[in-house]
């Protein structure tokens, strides 16, 4: 059992530390949160450094990294800002990995190089108003085949980054399957600027720079060659992306938890009460020791899930566990940080309140932790609860 990073991974961590110090300062993170502006320039800088291409095969212009590299990237970027970590995640996981896992060779050769260069961004259009986690029961967006094209009608909601995406990886109904709820689903790569697409920006509590939207499809014409994978088999294809999604979003929560820990620790060293730093009080020390232990637990579980996935070992249960543990721990770390900083933590000019707002999202997105627990229980051999 070896917990040592490779030399390449050590170099990656060093590069990420230097990059975030220079390009992702606390002032920058606060500014994009307050303005709710997507960090386009930073996205381009990440592409220029090879971050976008790192976890993809060399045959398409990638650097043949693994999901472990992807996890490290998202963890360290998210420590600087959850919005920056999610900015990286949106196009690499939802776009790039979807294309890698079930796109055609033509799609891989066309889209991936543009992703790597920073010239193209993606968003996953999956969730619908009638259900969040219950995708199979709520999907109503329909794509009707009409010769060499599909005509799409429907609505999506809570779609992150759609307003800045060039393409929407869109899950639609293309057929009927009375035996399985998952039957009849397909995935289309839809140009986000297509006639008939309208969007409405939603205002949200945290991770505001990435933006979240409602999307309306009204008689949107999509070329048949935009079909990704096999028609009516879309759900089994998307599941591979969702496993990658869960382990990488676990890394995002670890990054936020680490940021909350480090911020609270530094504050405890300099904040004086009753003639001594508050870090000298046992109650504050207990908070910090708990935060450090729990964040490290989440990190190790996330790294293990990433390692399993990088080896091609079945790990749906482990990725779900990592998402569950990391999201709960990241949020708890922010809550404890708020208690340590008290009134200062509650003020918008300090970062702890941002960690608190950002960490809250991953308790219920992209899948609720209640649903995750049911899935883990099912993987342990218990009856399906949903």
FIVO-10623 format. One record per residue (C-alpha): residue number from 0; residue in three letters; z, y, x. Coordinates in steps of 0.2 Angstrom, whole numbers, plus 5000, padded with zeros to 4 digits. Layout:
seq_type_pz_py_px
NUM_ALA_Z_Y_X
...
//
This chain:
seq_type_pz_py_px
0_UNK_5000_5000_5000
1_UNK_4994_5016_5008
2_UNK_4997_5033_5002
3_UNK_4988_5042_5016
4_UNK_4974_5053_5012
5_UNK_4958_5051_5022
6_UNK_4953_5064_5035
7_UNK_4939_5070_5023
8_UNK_4952_5072_5009
9_UNK_4964_5081_5021
10_UNK_4950_5093_5025
11_UNK_4946_5096_5007
12_UNK_4965_5100_5003
13_UNK_4965_5113_5018
14_UNK_4948_5120_5011
15_UNK_4956_5122_4994
16_UNK_4972_5130_5000
17_UNK_4962_5143_5010
18_UNK_4949_5146_4995
19_UNK_4963_5148_4982
20_UNK_4973_5160_4993
21_UNK_4957_5171_4996
22_UNK_4948_5170_4980
23_UNK_4961_5165_4967
24_UNK_4975_5177_4970
25_UNK_4989_5179_4957
26_UNK_4982_5196_4953
27_UNK_4965_5188_4950
28_UNK_4972_5175_4939
29_UNK_4981_5188_4929
30_UNK_4966_5199_4927
31_UNK_4955_5185_4920
32_UNK_4969_5180_4908
33_UNK_4971_5197_4901
34_UNK_4953_5201_4900
35_UNK_4948_5184_4893
36_UNK_4933_5185_4904
37_UNK_4924_5169_4911
38_UNK_4925_5169_4931
39_UNK_4906_5168_4934
40_UNK_4906_5174_4951
41_UNK_4920_5162_4956
42_UNK_4910_5148_4948
43_UNK_4896_5152_4960
44_UNK_4907_5153_4975
45_UNK_4914_5135_4971
46_UNK_4896_5129_4970
47_UNK_4892_5137_4986
48_UNK_4906_5127_4994
49_UNK_4900_5111_4987
50_UNK_4914_5109_4975
51_UNK_4902_5105_4960
52_UNK_4892_5092_4970
53_UNK_4907_5083_4978
54_UNK_4910_5069_4966
55_UNK_4892_5064_4963
56_UNK_4880_5052_4971
57_UNK_4870_5058_4986
58_UNK_4854_5051_4978
59_UNK_4855_5066_4966
60_UNK_4860_5079_4979
61_UNK_4879_5076_4978
62_UNK_4891_5072_4992
63_UNK_4896_5054_4986
64_UNK_4914_5059_4983
65_UNK_4926_5050_4971
66_UNK_4936_5054_4956
67_UNK_4951_5056_4969
68_UNK_4942_5071_4976
69_UNK_4938_5077_4959
70_UNK_4957_5076_4955
71_UNK_4962_5085_4971
72_UNK_4950_5099_4967
73_UNK_4956_5101_4949
74_UNK_4975_5100_4954
75_UNK_4973_5113_4968
76_UNK_4962_5125_4958
77_UNK_4974_5123_4943
78_UNK_4989_5128_4953
79_UNK_4981_5144_4956
80_UNK_4976_5146_4938
81_UNK_4973_5133_4924
82_UNK_4958_5143_4918
83_UNK_4950_5141_4935
84_UNK_4954_5122_4935
85_UNK_4946_5121_4918
86_UNK_4931_5131_4923
87_UNK_4927_5118_4936
88_UNK_4931_5104_4925
89_UNK_4920_5109_4910
90_UNK_4903_5107_4919
91_UNK_4908_5093_4931
92_UNK_4917_5081_4919
93_UNK_4909_5086_4902
94_UNK_4892_5090_4909
95_UNK_4889_5081_4926
96_UNK_4899_5065_4923
97_UNK_4891_5063_4906
98_UNK_4874_5064_4914
99_UNK_4878_5053_4928
100_UNK_4886_5040_4916
101_UNK_4873_5038_4903
102_UNK_4859_5051_4906
103_UNK_4841_5045_4910
104_UNK_4834_5046_4928
105_UNK_4824_5061_4922
106_UNK_4839_5070_4916
107_UNK_4849_5066_4931
108_UNK_4836_5073_4943
109_UNK_4833_5089_4932
110_UNK_4851_5094_4927
111_UNK_4862_5088_4942
112_UNK_4854_5099_4956
113_UNK_4856_5114_4944
114_UNK_4874_5110_4942
115_UNK_4877_5108_4960
116_UNK_4869_5125_4964
117_UNK_4879_5134_4951
118_UNK_4864_5138_4941
119_UNK_4869_5128_4926
120_UNK_4884_5126_4915
121_UNK_4889_5114_4902
122_UNK_4901_5112_4887
123_UNK_4905_5096_4877
124_UNK_4903_5099_4858
125_UNK_4913_5085_4851
126_UNK_4927_5091_4840
127_UNK_4924_5096_4821
128_UNK_4934_5105_4809
129_UNK_4939_5090_4799
130_UNK_4948_5081_4813
131_UNK_4953_5084_4831
132_UNK_4958_5067_4838
133_UNK_4950_5058_4823
134_UNK_4933_5060_4830
135_UNK_4926_5044_4822
136_UNK_4932_5049_4805
137_UNK_4928_5067_4805
138_UNK_4910_5068_4813
139_UNK_4898_5076_4800
140_UNK_4886_5085_4812
141_UNK_4869_5076_4808
142_UNK_4853_5074_4818
143_UNK_4838_5068_4808
144_UNK_4823_5061_4818
145_UNK_4807_5070_4814
146_UNK_4793_5063_4825
147_UNK_4796_5069_4843
148_UNK_4811_5079_4838
149_UNK_4828_5080_4830
150_UNK_4834_5092_4817
151_UNK_4852_5096_4819
152_UNK_4864_5103_4806
153_UNK_4883_5104_4806
154_UNK_4898_5113_4814
155_UNK_4909_5110_4829
156_UNK_4926_5119_4833
157_UNK_4938_5121_4848
158_UNK_4923_5120_4860
159_UNK_4928_5127_4876
160_UNK_4916_5137_4887
161_UNK_4902_5135_4874
162_UNK_4898_5154_4874
163_UNK_4894_5153_4893
164_UNK_4886_5136_4893
165_UNK_4867_5133_4896
166_UNK_4868_5116_4888
167_UNK_4879_5108_4875
168_UNK_4882_5090_4877
169_UNK_4883_5087_4858
170_UNK_4889_5071_4848
171_UNK_4880_5069_4832
172_UNK_4877_5057_4818
173_UNK_4859_5049_4819
174_UNK_4862_5033_4809
175_UNK_4873_5023_4798
176_UNK_4884_5008_4803
177_UNK_4894_5000_4789
178_UNK_4903_4989_4801
179_UNK_4910_5001_4813
180_UNK_4915_5019_4812
181_UNK_4909_5022_4830
182_UNK_4891_5016_4825
183_UNK_4877_5028_4822
184_UNK_4883_5041_4834
185_UNK_4871_5048_4847
186_UNK_4873_5062_4861
187_UNK_4860_5076_4863
188_UNK_4858_5088_4877
189_UNK_4855_5104_4867
190_UNK_4850_5121_4874
191_UNK_4864_5133_4869
192_UNK_4852_5147_4866
193_UNK_4841_5137_4853
194_UNK_4837_5146_4837
195_UNK_4848_5141_4823
196_UNK_4864_5140_4834
197_UNK_4877_5153_4831
198_UNK_4895_5154_4839
199_UNK_4911_5163_4835
200_UNK_4924_5166_4849
201_UNK_4941_5160_4844
202_UNK_4957_5169_4850
203_UNK_4969_5158_4858
204_UNK_4987_5157_4866
205_UNK_4983_5151_4884
206_UNK_4969_5147_4896
207_UNK_4960_5162_4889
208_UNK_4947_5165_4902
209_UNK_4937_5150_4898
210_UNK_4935_5154_4880
211_UNK_4935_5143_4865
212_UNK_4922_5143_4851
213_UNK_4916_5138_4834
214_UNK_4898_5132_4834
215_UNK_4886_5132_4819
216_UNK_4870_5122_4819
217_UNK_4857_5127_4806
218_UNK_4841_5117_4807
219_UNK_4841_5117_4826
220_UNK_4826_5109_4833
221_UNK_4830_5097_4848
222_UNK_4816_5088_4858
223_UNK_4818_5069_4857
224_UNK_4819_5068_4876
225_UNK_4835_5077_4875
226_UNK_4843_5061_4869
227_UNK_4856_5055_4881
228_UNK_4857_5036_4883
229_UNK_4854_5025_4868
230_UNK_4852_5031_4850
231_UNK_4866_5026_4839
232_UNK_4877_5020_4854
233_UNK_4884_5037_4858
234_UNK_4902_5033_4856
235_UNK_4903_5019_4869
236_UNK_4894_5031_4881
237_UNK_4906_5045_4878
238_UNK_4921_5034_4881
239_UNK_4917_5033_4899
240_UNK_4917_5052_4900
241_UNK_4934_5053_4891
242_UNK_4942_5041_4903
243_UNK_4937_5053_4917
244_UNK_4942_5068_4906
245_UNK_4960_5061_4904
246_UNK_4964_5058_4923
247_UNK_4956_5075_4928
248_UNK_4966_5084_4915
249_UNK_4981_5075_4921
250_UNK_4978_5083_4938
251_UNK_4976_5100_4929
252_UNK_4994_5098_4921
253_UNK_5001_5093_4938
254_UNK_4993_5109_4946
255_UNK_5002_5120_4932
256_UNK_5018_5110_4935
257_UNK_5018_5113_4953
258_UNK_5014_5132_4951
259_UNK_5029_5133_4939
260_UNK_5040_5124_4952
261_UNK_5035_5135_4967
262_UNK_5037_5151_4957
263_UNK_5054_5146_4950
264_UNK_5060_5141_4967
265_UNK_5055_5157_4976
266_UNK_5063_5167_4962
267_UNK_5079_5157_4963
268_UNK_5080_5161_4982
269_UNK_5079_5180_4980
270_UNK_5087_5184_4963
271_UNK_5105_5189_4965
272_UNK_5118_5187_4952
273_UNK_5137_5187_4955
274_UNK_5134_5192_4973
275_UNK_5124_5177_4978
276_UNK_5106_5170_4975
277_UNK_5105_5161_4959
278_UNK_5098_5146_4968
279_UNK_5116_5143_4974
280_UNK_5122_5139_4957
281_UNK_5122_5120_4953
282_UNK_5114_5122_4936
283_UNK_5099_5131_4944
284_UNK_5098_5118_4957
285_UNK_5098_5104_4944
286_UNK_5083_5112_4935
287_UNK_5073_5114_4951
288_UNK_5078_5096_4957
289_UNK_5072_5089_4940
290_UNK_5056_5099_4941
291_UNK_5052_5093_4958
292_UNK_5055_5075_4954
293_UNK_5046_5075_4938
294_UNK_5030_5084_4945
295_UNK_5030_5071_4959
296_UNK_5031_5057_4947
297_UNK_5016_5064_4937
298_UNK_5006_5067_4953
299_UNK_5009_5049_4958
300_UNK_5004_5042_4941
301_UNK_4988_5053_4941
302_UNK_4983_5048_4959
303_UNK_4985_5029_4955
304_UNK_4974_5031_4939
305_UNK_4961_5040_4949
306_UNK_4962_5027_4963
307_UNK_4959_5013_4950
308_UNK_4945_5023_4942
309_UNK_4937_5026_4959
310_UNK_4938_5007_4962
311_UNK_4929_5003_4946
312_UNK_4945_4994_4940
313_UNK_4949_4994_4921
314_UNK_4961_5009_4919
315_UNK_4960_5016_4901
316_UNK_4979_5013_4899
317_UNK_4983_5021_4916
318_UNK_4972_5036_4913
319_UNK_4980_5038_4896
320_UNK_4998_5036_4904
321_UNK_4993_5049_4917
322_UNK_4988_5062_4904
323_UNK_5003_5059_4893
324_UNK_5016_5060_4908
325_UNK_5007_5075_4917
326_UNK_5005_5085_4901
327_UNK_5023_5083_4896
328_UNK_5030_5086_4913
329_UNK_5019_5101_4916
330_UNK_5025_5109_4900
331_UNK_5043_5105_4904
332_UNK_5042_5112_4921
333_UNK_5036_5129_4913
334_UNK_5050_5128_4901
335_UNK_5063_5126_4914
336_UNK_5054_5139_4924
337_UNK_5056_5151_4910
338_UNK_5075_5147_4909
339_UNK_5077_5150_4927
340_UNK_5068_5167_4927
341_UNK_5076_5172_4910
342_UNK_5070_5189_4905
343_UNK_5058_5191_4919
344_UNK_5049_5175_4914
345_UNK_5046_5182_4897
346_UNK_5037_5197_4903
347_UNK_5018_5197_4904
348_UNK_5018_5204_4921
349_UNK_5025_5188_4928
350_UNK_5016_5172_4929
351_UNK_5029_5160_4922
352_UNK_5024_5165_4904
353_UNK_5006_5161_4908
354_UNK_5011_5144_4915
355_UNK_5020_5141_4898
356_UNK_5006_5146_4887
357_UNK_4993_5136_4897
358_UNK_5003_5120_4899
359_UNK_5006_5119_4880
360_UNK_4988_5115_4876
361_UNK_4987_5099_4885
362_UNK_5001_5092_4874
363_UNK_4988_5090_4860
364_UNK_4971_5092_4868
365_UNK_4959_5084_4871
366_UNK_4969_5070_4862
367_UNK_4987_5072_4855
368_UNK_5001_5064_4865
369_UNK_5006_5055_4849
370_UNK_4989_5047_4849
371_UNK_4990_5043_4867
372_UNK_5006_5033_4864
373_UNK_4998_5023_4850
374_UNK_4984_5019_4862
375_UNK_4995_5014_4876
376_UNK_5005_5003_4864
377_UNK_4989_4995_4858
378_UNK_4984_4991_4876
379_UNK_5001_4983_4878
380_UNK_4996_4971_4864
381_UNK_5004_4979_4849
382_UNK_4994_4981_4832
383_UNK_4982_4996_4831
384_UNK_4991_5011_4822
385_UNK_4975_5021_4818
//
